[in-house]
Amino acid sequence: MKNNAKKLAEQDESRLVASGIPYTIVRVGMLQNTPGGTQGFSFEKGSTEKGSLSKEDAAFICVEALGVIPPVGFTFEAANGEEKVSDWKECLTRLMEKSEQKLP
């Protein structure tokens, strides 16, 4: 992401976090014009720095995230990787719980 776009995205995220509204932020790797549903995923911190994700997969993840409402806020990264996901609700709930454990 270019520096200006990244800075604007960070400002938008800060405003959203400060709003107190429950939110989910999905940070994705470089978006690709490739068919979705053909690769696995990586949700590891830093996976978006080097990874990529098809636009179809990014849209699919966003739709699936609508079904898992966080109590306050939830941010995660997604790129194509090795993990196959068959139950998105379980996967996103696990990621949410993992991110909550890291909070002070």
QUIUR-V924095 format. One record per pair of residues at least 24 apart in sequence whose ideal C-beta (glycine too) atoms are under 6 Angstrom apart, sorted by the first residue. I is the first residue (numbers start at 1). J is the second residue. Records with the same first field share a line. If there is no record, write none. Layout:
I: J / J
This chain:
17: 73
22: 69 / 70
23: 73
24: 65 / 74
25: 75
26: 61 / 62 / 78
27: 77
28: 53 / 58 / 78
29: 53 / 79
31: 55
36: 60
39: 80
40: 81 / 82 / 83 / 84
41: 78 / 81 / 83 / 85
42: 79 / 81
43: 76 / 78 / 95
47: 77 / 79
48: 77 / 79
51: 79
53: 79 / 80
64: 88
68: 92 / 93
70: 96
